[in-house]
Amino acid sequence: MELMEPSESSDAPPFRLQTRQLREILDLTAEADREMQVRLEVGPRDLEAMNHLIVDGPLGPTEIGRRLHITSAAATVLVDRLEAAGHVSRQGDPDDRRRQQVVPTPESAARAWKAVLPLIGAIDKVLDGLTPAEQAVVTRYLAGVIAAYERFLSGNSPSDKLDR
C-alpha cells in the first residue's frame, strides 16, 4: 500500500494515491460546475436544480426544494429566476391538475448537454482503454466509494462515533 505524505504545511494524515486522485476529481468536478454556471449563466443552486430537471425530468417546485434542501419559498424564487432566464417553464401536472411541474426548456437542456457531453465522452473513452476485467475493478472501487459516502451521509460512518 503506497501512501502519499501531505505537504509540510498540512496536518492531514498520509493518504493512498487513489484517495488523493479521487479528491482531485472532486475538486475538478467543482471547477467544471463553476464552468457550467458561466456557460449557462446561472448560479450554483440554479445549476443544481437544472441538473435534477435535465437528468430526472419534470419536478414540482416542492420536490426541487426538497432535493436542494431549501424552503418551498426559496424554491419558488429559484424557479421564478430560472423561468425568467428562459431555462424552465411551468406546466400543469398531467396526473394532478392542482399541481405544477417545472420543465427545462428544450433550448436550455440542449445548451447544457452540448457543454457537458464532451467531458462525459472523454471520461467514457478512458474506460474504452481498459479490459473488461480492469473495468470491473474500477466499477467495484467506485461502488465502494459510493457506499462509503452513503454511510457517511446516513450517520453510520465509524468516524461518527469518535466525537460523541
HUJO-V979783 format. One record per pair of residues at least 24 apart in sequence whose ideal C-beta (glycine too) atoms are under 6 Angstrom apart, sorted by the first residue. I is the first residue (numbers start at 0). J is the second residue. If there is no record, write none. Layout:
BEGIN
i=I j=J
i=I j=J
END
This chain:
BEGIN
i=38 j=114
i=44 j=77
i=45 j=81
i=48 j=77
i=52 j=103
i=53 j=103
i=53 j=108
i=53 j=111
i=57 j=100
i=57 j=102
i=58 j=101
i=59 j=98
i=59 j=100
END
